Amino acid sequence: MITATAAQLVKPGKEEELDALMAQLAADIAEHEPGCLRFDYVRTESSGRRRLVIEQYRDEAALDAHKQTPYLREFIPKLLDCLEEPPKVTTYRELLPAPPADPSFFHTGIVVPDLEKAVARYSDVFGIEFTEPAVFQIPRLEDPDPHPAELVAVFSRTAPPYYELIQAAGSGITSAEHAGKILYYGVWEPDMRGRLERLQEQGIGIDAAFRSGPGAVPFALITAVDPVLGTRIEYVDTADRGPIDEWVRTGRYPGGVGGN
Protein backbone atom coordinates (compact mmCIF):
# COMPACT_ATOMS: atom_id res chain seq x y z
CA MET A 1 0.00 0.00 0.00
CA ILE A 2 1.23 3.51 -0.82
CA THR A 3 0.22 6.63 1.12
CA ALA A 4 0.68 10.15 -0.24
CA THR A 5 0.02 13.48 1.47
CA ALA A 6 -0.20 16.92 -0.14
CA ALA A 7 -0.07 20.03 2.08
CA GLN A 8 -1.82 23.06 0.60
CA LEU A 9 -1.74 26.78 1.44
CA VAL A 10 -4.76 28.45 -0.19
CA LYS A 11 -4.72 32.00 -1.58
CA PRO A 12 -7.09 34.30 0.32
CA GLY A 13 -10.50 34.29 -1.35
CA LYS A 14 -9.84 31.04 -3.22
CA GLU A 15 -11.08 28.68 -0.49
CA GLU A 16 -14.51 27.91 -1.97
CA GLU A 17 -13.11 27.46 -5.48
CA LEU A 18 -10.47 25.05 -4.22
CA ASP A 19 -12.97 23.07 -2.16
CA ALA A 20 -15.19 22.66 -5.23
CA LEU A 21 -12.22 21.49 -7.30
CA MET A 22 -11.25 18.95 -4.64
CA ALA A 23 -14.81 17.67 -4.37
CA GLN A 24 -14.91 17.02 -8.13
CA LEU A 25 -11.52 15.30 -8.05
CA ALA A 26 -12.68 13.06 -5.20
CA ALA A 27 -15.82 12.14 -7.18
CA ASP A 28 -13.77 11.32 -10.30
CA ILE A 29 -11.41 9.12 -8.30
CA ALA A 30 -14.28 7.30 -6.58
CA GLU A 31 -15.89 6.56 -9.95
CA HIS A 32 -12.83 5.58 -11.97
CA GLU A 33 -10.07 4.39 -9.60
CA PRO A 34 -10.81 1.25 -7.58
CA GLY A 35 -7.09 1.11 -6.74
CA CYS A 36 -7.45 4.29 -4.65
CA LEU A 37 -8.38 2.98 -1.20
CA ARG A 38 -8.65 6.33 0.58
CA PHE A 39 -8.98 9.99 -0.37
CA ASP A 40 -9.35 12.45 2.52
CA TYR A 41 -9.37 16.24 2.30
CA VAL A 42 -9.01 18.07 5.64
CA ARG A 43 -8.01 21.43 7.06
CA THR A 44 -6.45 22.61 10.31
CA GLU A 45 -8.56 24.23 13.01
CA SER A 46 -6.03 27.05 13.47
CA SER A 47 -6.04 28.24 9.85
CA GLY A 48 -8.76 28.04 7.24
CA ARG A 49 -6.13 28.43 4.54
CA ARG A 50 -4.17 25.27 5.28
CA ARG A 51 -5.44 21.97 3.90
CA LEU A 52 -4.12 18.43 3.66
CA VAL A 53 -4.90 15.68 1.16
CA ILE A 54 -4.34 12.08 2.29
CA GLU A 55 -4.42 9.39 -0.41
CA GLN A 56 -3.82 5.64 -0.24
CA TYR A 57 -3.27 3.38 -3.24
CA ARG A 58 -3.29 -0.39 -3.41
CA ASP A 59 0.06 -0.58 -5.24
CA GLU A 60 2.43 1.20 -7.64
CA ALA A 61 0.21 0.36 -10.61
CA ALA A 62 -2.77 2.08 -8.98
CA LEU A 63 -0.70 5.18 -8.19
CA ASP A 64 0.68 5.30 -11.75
CA ALA A 65 -2.82 4.93 -13.16
CA HIS A 66 -3.95 7.87 -11.01
CA LYS A 67 -1.14 10.07 -12.35
CA GLN A 68 -2.15 9.32 -15.96
CA THR A 69 -5.84 10.19 -15.67
CA PRO A 70 -7.04 13.03 -17.92
CA TYR A 71 -9.05 14.65 -15.13
CA LEU A 72 -5.94 14.93 -12.96
CA ARG A 73 -4.06 16.67 -15.80
CA GLU A 74 -6.94 19.16 -16.14
CA PHE A 75 -7.14 19.59 -12.36
CA ILE A 76 -3.50 20.51 -11.64
CA PRO A 77 -3.37 23.96 -13.37
CA LYS A 78 -6.64 24.93 -11.65
CA LEU A 79 -5.25 23.73 -8.32
CA LEU A 80 -2.06 25.76 -8.68
CA ASP A 81 -4.09 28.87 -9.46
CA CYS A 82 -5.76 28.51 -6.04
CA LEU A 83 -2.56 28.02 -4.01
CA GLU A 84 0.11 30.36 -2.70
CA GLU A 85 2.74 27.77 -3.64
CA PRO A 86 2.84 24.26 -5.16
CA PRO A 87 1.53 21.63 -2.74
CA LYS A 88 4.13 19.87 -0.62
CA VAL A 89 3.76 16.21 -1.62
CA THR A 90 5.23 13.39 0.47
CA THR A 91 4.96 9.71 -0.47
CA TYR A 92 5.15 6.89 2.09
CA ARG A 93 5.53 3.14 1.63
CA GLU A 94 4.73 0.50 4.20
CA LEU A 95 7.36 -0.78 6.62
CA LEU A 96 5.08 -3.41 8.18
CA PRO A 97 3.12 -6.08 6.33
CA ALA A 98 -0.49 -5.20 5.63
CA PRO A 99 -3.04 -6.95 7.85
CA PRO A 100 -4.83 -9.90 6.28
CA ALA A 101 -7.66 -8.88 3.98
CA ASP A 102 -11.24 -9.55 5.03
CA PRO A 103 -12.77 -12.61 3.34
CA SER A 104 -14.80 -11.63 0.30
CA PHE A 105 -17.50 -14.30 0.81
CA PHE A 106 -20.20 -12.67 2.93
CA HIS A 107 -23.61 -14.21 2.23
CA THR A 108 -25.67 -16.98 0.67
CA GLY A 109 -28.72 -15.94 -1.34
CA ILE A 110 -31.85 -18.13 -1.18
CA VAL A 111 -35.16 -17.43 -2.94
CA VAL A 112 -38.21 -18.38 -0.85
CA PRO A 113 -41.90 -18.53 -1.85
CA ASP A 114 -43.11 -16.81 1.35
CA LEU A 115 -40.60 -14.54 3.08
CA GLU A 116 -42.47 -14.23 6.39
CA LYS A 117 -42.89 -17.99 6.76
CA ALA A 118 -39.29 -18.63 5.69
CA VAL A 119 -37.94 -16.20 8.31
CA ALA A 120 -40.01 -17.94 11.00
CA ARG A 121 -38.82 -21.39 9.90
CA TYR A 122 -35.12 -20.49 9.59
CA SER A 123 -35.28 -18.76 12.98
CA ASP A 124 -36.87 -21.83 14.57
CA VAL A 125 -34.57 -24.42 13.00
CA PHE A 126 -31.25 -22.55 13.27
CA GLY A 127 -32.01 -20.37 16.30
CA ILE A 128 -30.99 -17.15 14.55
CA GLU A 129 -32.47 -13.67 14.23
CA PHE A 130 -33.14 -11.83 10.98
CA THR A 131 -33.27 -8.17 10.02
CA GLU A 132 -36.49 -6.45 9.12
CA PRO A 133 -37.28 -6.81 5.39
CA ALA A 134 -35.82 -4.16 3.10
CA VAL A 135 -37.34 -3.19 -0.23
CA PHE A 136 -34.72 -2.59 -2.93
CA GLN A 137 -35.79 -0.59 -5.97
CA ILE A 138 -33.61 -1.71 -8.89
CA PRO A 139 -33.65 0.90 -11.68
CA ARG A 140 -32.48 -1.59 -14.31
CA LEU A 141 -32.31 -5.35 -13.82
CA GLU A 142 -31.08 -7.32 -16.83
CA ASP A 143 -32.09 -10.97 -16.35
CA PRO A 144 -31.83 -11.06 -19.36
CA ASP A 145 -34.37 -8.48 -20.58
CA PRO A 146 -33.87 -5.06 -18.93
CA HIS A 147 -36.64 -3.83 -16.64
CA PRO A 148 -37.07 -1.98 -13.32
CA ALA A 149 -37.54 -4.37 -10.44
CA GLU A 150 -38.39 -4.50 -6.76
CA LEU A 151 -36.54 -6.96 -4.53
CA VAL A 152 -37.58 -7.71 -0.95
CA ALA A 153 -35.04 -9.47 1.27
CA VAL A 154 -33.77 -10.04 4.79
CA PHE A 155 -30.30 -10.84 6.16
CA SER A 156 -29.48 -13.02 9.14
CA ARG A 157 -28.09 -11.09 12.09
CA THR A 158 -25.16 -13.44 12.52
CA ALA A 159 -21.48 -13.37 11.75
CA PRO A 160 -20.80 -13.57 8.00
CA PRO A 161 -21.45 -15.39 5.80
CA TYR A 162 -25.05 -14.31 6.28
CA TYR A 163 -28.22 -15.94 5.05
CA GLU A 164 -30.05 -13.72 2.59
CA LEU A 165 -33.68 -14.75 2.09
CA ILE A 166 -35.30 -13.22 -1.01
CA GLN A 167 -39.03 -13.08 -1.69
CA ALA A 168 -39.81 -14.89 -4.94
CA ALA A 169 -41.18 -12.48 -7.55
CA GLY A 170 -41.53 -12.09 -11.29
CA SER A 171 -40.22 -14.41 -13.96
CA GLY A 172 -36.49 -13.63 -13.84
CA ILE A 173 -33.59 -14.37 -11.53
CA THR A 174 -35.69 -14.20 -8.34
CA SER A 175 -38.69 -16.10 -9.72
CA ALA A 176 -40.36 -18.93 -7.82
CA GLU A 177 -38.68 -21.49 -10.06
CA HIS A 178 -35.40 -20.73 -8.24
CA ALA A 179 -36.92 -21.28 -4.77
CA GLY A 180 -35.88 -24.20 -2.59
CA LYS A 181 -32.16 -24.10 -3.36
CA ILE A 182 -29.16 -21.82 -3.04
CA LEU A 183 -29.41 -19.17 -5.73
CA TYR A 184 -25.86 -17.85 -5.30
CA TYR A 185 -22.88 -17.31 -3.05
CA GLY A 186 -22.34 -13.58 -2.58
CA VAL A 187 -18.87 -11.97 -2.52
CA TRP A 188 -17.63 -8.39 -2.27
CA GLU A 189 -16.07 -6.87 -5.39
CA PRO A 190 -14.02 -3.63 -5.27
CA ASP A 191 -13.75 -3.33 -9.08
CA MET A 192 -17.08 -4.10 -10.74
CA ARG A 193 -15.99 -2.86 -14.17
CA GLY A 194 -12.87 -5.02 -14.04
CA ARG A 195 -14.82 -8.02 -12.75
CA LEU A 196 -17.30 -7.78 -15.63
CA GLU A 197 -14.43 -7.63 -18.10
CA ARG A 198 -12.71 -10.65 -16.51
CA LEU A 199 -15.90 -12.70 -16.58
CA GLN A 200 -16.34 -11.92 -20.26
CA GLU A 201 -12.71 -12.84 -20.97
CA GLN A 202 -13.20 -16.13 -19.10
CA GLY A 203 -16.37 -16.91 -21.02
CA ILE A 204 -18.47 -16.96 -17.84
CA GLY A 205 -22.09 -16.06 -18.50
CA ILE A 206 -24.08 -13.40 -16.65
CA ASP A 207 -27.58 -14.36 -15.51
CA ALA A 208 -28.36 -10.94 -14.02
CA ALA A 209 -26.84 -7.45 -13.95
CA PHE A 210 -28.11 -4.74 -11.59
CA ARG A 211 -27.52 -1.23 -12.93
CA SER A 212 -28.54 2.34 -12.12
CA GLY A 213 -29.31 2.94 -15.80
CA PRO A 214 -28.47 1.89 -19.38
CA GLY A 215 -24.72 1.46 -19.83
CA ALA A 216 -23.91 2.09 -16.16
CA VAL A 217 -21.36 -0.13 -14.44
CA PRO A 218 -23.33 -2.82 -12.55
CA PHE A 219 -23.49 -2.48 -8.78
CA ALA A 220 -24.12 -6.23 -8.60
CA LEU A 221 -23.71 -9.20 -10.95
CA ILE A 222 -25.00 -12.76 -10.80
CA THR A 223 -23.12 -15.26 -12.93
CA ALA A 224 -24.47 -18.29 -14.70
CA VAL A 225 -24.21 -21.55 -12.75
CA ASP A 226 -20.55 -22.36 -12.09
CA PRO A 227 -19.78 -25.86 -13.43
CA VAL A 228 -17.53 -26.65 -10.45
CA LEU A 229 -19.46 -25.04 -7.58
CA GLY A 230 -22.83 -26.03 -9.00
CA THR A 231 -24.36 -22.64 -8.21
CA ARG A 232 -24.09 -18.99 -9.15
CA ILE A 233 -21.76 -16.31 -7.77
CA GLU A 234 -23.07 -12.85 -6.96
CA TYR A 235 -20.51 -10.04 -7.05
CA VAL A 236 -21.57 -6.99 -5.01
CA ASP A 237 -19.87 -3.60 -5.17
CA THR A 238 -18.03 -2.85 -1.92
CA ALA A 239 -19.74 0.56 -1.92
CA ASP A 240 -22.77 -1.29 -0.50
CA ARG A 241 -20.84 -2.75 2.41
CA GLY A 242 -21.53 0.07 4.85
CA PRO A 243 -25.34 0.00 4.49
CA ILE A 244 -25.45 -3.80 4.67
CA ASP A 245 -23.25 -3.89 7.77
CA GLU A 246 -25.56 -1.30 9.36
CA TRP A 247 -28.62 -3.34 8.35
CA VAL A 248 -27.26 -6.43 10.07
CA ARG A 249 -26.10 -4.50 13.14
CA THR A 250 -29.33 -2.60 13.78
CA GLY A 251 -31.89 -4.83 12.08
CA ARG A 252 -33.15 -1.97 9.91
CA TYR A 253 -31.80 -0.95 6.52
CA PRO A 254 -30.52 2.68 6.68
CA GLY A 255 -33.39 4.98 5.75
CA GLY A 256 -35.92 2.17 6.03
CA VAL A 257 -35.64 0.91 2.44
CA GLY A 258 -32.89 -0.35 0.20
CA GLY A 259 -31.86 0.85 -3.23
CA ASN A 260 -29.04 1.76 -5.58
N, C-alpha and C positions, 0 to 999 in steps of 0.2 A: 504494500500500500504506500502511496506517495501523498504527502501533505504539503500544500503550498499556502503561504500567507502573503497578502498584499496590503501594506499600510498606505492609507490615502490621507492627504491633507487637502480639503476642499477649498476652492476660492470662495470668498464671501459672496453670497447671493446665488451660488450655483448648487446649493444643497438639494433642492427639490428636483432640479434637472438630473443631477447625478443619481439620486435615489430612483428616479424613473428609469434611467438607463440600466441600473443594476437589477431592477425588478424584471426588465425585459430579458436581460442576459440570463438571469436565474431561470426564467420560464423556458428560454431556448435550450438551456442545458438539460433541464428536467425532461423536455420532450425528445431530445435527440441524442443524449449521451448517457446510456445506462452504465458506462464505466466510471462516471462521476458519482461517488458514494455520498458526498456531502458538499453543500455549498451554503455557507453562512455569511451574512453581511451584517456587521454590528458597528456600533459607535461607542466612544467613551462617554461616561457621565460628565466628565469635567469639561469637555469641549465638543460642541456640536459639529465642529469642522474636521474632526479626526474619525476615520472609519477604518475598519479592518475586514478584509475578505479572507475566509478560511475555506479551502477546497481540499477534498480528498479524492484520489483516483485509485482505481483498482490496481493498475500497473502502469508501466512506461507506455505501453501501446495506447491506453486510455488517455494519458496525459498528452501524448503526441497527437492523437485524434482531436482532442480539444483545441490544441494550438492551430490546427489546420482548418477549423470550421470557418465558413464565410461570415457568419454573424459575429465572430470574435474579431475578425479583421475589420469589419465595419464599426465595431464597438470601440476599438482602441483610440482612434483619433478623437471621437466624441468624449471619451473618458479623459484624455489628456487636456482637452479644452476646459474641463471642469476642475482640474487640479492645479495647485500651486507648483507642484513638481511631479515628475514621474513617480508612480507608486513604488514603494520599496518592497520588492518581491524576495521571499526566502523560501527555499524548497527543502523539505525534510524527507528522509527515508528511514524506514523502521530499523531499530536496533534489536528489537525482540520479535520473536515469531508471532504472527497474528493468531488470535484465539481460534479454536475450531469453529467452522461455519455451522450455523443452525441447519438441521436436516430440512430438505426441501419438501418432503412428504408430510402433508399436514391434515388431510381428511380423506374420507371415503364417501362417495356420493351414491345414494340409494333412492330410487324412485319408488314411491308408495302410493297405493290407490286411495287411501284415506289418511291424511297427515295426522289428524287428531288421534285416531285410533292407533296409528303406528307409534306416535310418541308415547302413548299410554303403555303399549305393549313392550317397547324397547326399555322404557323406564322400569317396568315390572320385572322383566327377564334379567336385565343387566344391572339394575339398581343404580341407574345414572339419571341425572337431571338434564333437561334440554332448555335452550333459550326459548323466548317467545318467537313465534313465526315472524319473519320479515318478508315483505313484498318487494321484489326487485323488478323494476321497470326496465326492460331491455330495449333500447331504441331500435336495434337492428340485430336480429338473430338469424344467422344463415345455417339452416339445418335440413336440407340444403337451400331451399328457397328463402330469400330474405323477407323478414316480416318483423314488426314490433311484437314483443312478447312480455308476458308477466310470469314471473317465477316466484313461488312461495316455498320457503324452506326454513328449517331449523338446524341448529348445530348442537351437538352434545357439549355440556359444560364440564369437560374432562380435560386431561392433558392430551395434546395432540399425539397421534392423529385422531381427529374428531370424526364422529358420525355426522354426516349431512343427510337429512331426510328431506326429499323433494316431493311436493304434491304433484301427482300425475296430471298432465294437462295437454291438450292439443294433440297433434298427430306427428310431432317431430321428435327431438332428442329426449324430451321429458314425457313422452306419451305413455299411456298405460301398458303398452306392449313391452316396455322396458322395466316394468315393476317386478319385484320378487327376486332381484339379483343385483349385484354390484354394477352400477352404471360406469363408474370410473374411480381411479385413484387420483386425488388432487395434489398437485405440487406447485410450489411458488416458482415464478419465473421473472427474473429481473430484466430480461431483454426480450419482450414479446415479438418485436420485429425480427430479431435474429433467430428466435425459436421457430417462427413461421417459415423463415427461409431454410433453416436446417431441416425441418420436417419435409419440405418440398424437395430438397436435395436428396434426402434419404428415401423418397418415394412413399412416405407415410401419409395416408389419407386423413382428411379432416372431416369429422362428422358434424361439427358445429363450431361456428365462430361468433363471438359476442362482440359487437362493435357499437361505437357511439354514433356512427353514421356511415354512409357509403365511402369506401376507400380508407376509412380510419384504421389505424393499427388495432387489432383485437385486444380487449382487456382480459379475455379468456378464450381458450381454445380447447376443444375436446377432439381427440384423435379418433380414427377408426380403431376397431378392436386390434390390440397388439397380438401377433401370432404366438408370442412366447408367454406373455402374462395372461392372455385369455380375456382381457378386458381393456377398456379405454383408459387413456391418461388425460386428465384435465390440467392444463397449464393456466395459472392465474397470476396476473400482474401483481408484483409485490406492492404496488401502490395501494392495493386493497387490504394489505395486512393489518394496518392500524384499525380500520373499522371492524374487521372481523375479530381481532383480538379483543376489542372493546365489547363487541356483541357477546362473545363467550364469557368475558369477565363479569359483565353486568346483567346479562340475560336479555337486554334490549338492544336492537340495532341502533346506532347513533342517529338521532333524528326521528326514530320510530319506523322508518321504512328503509329499504335498500335501494340501490340504483347506481348506474354508472353513466 
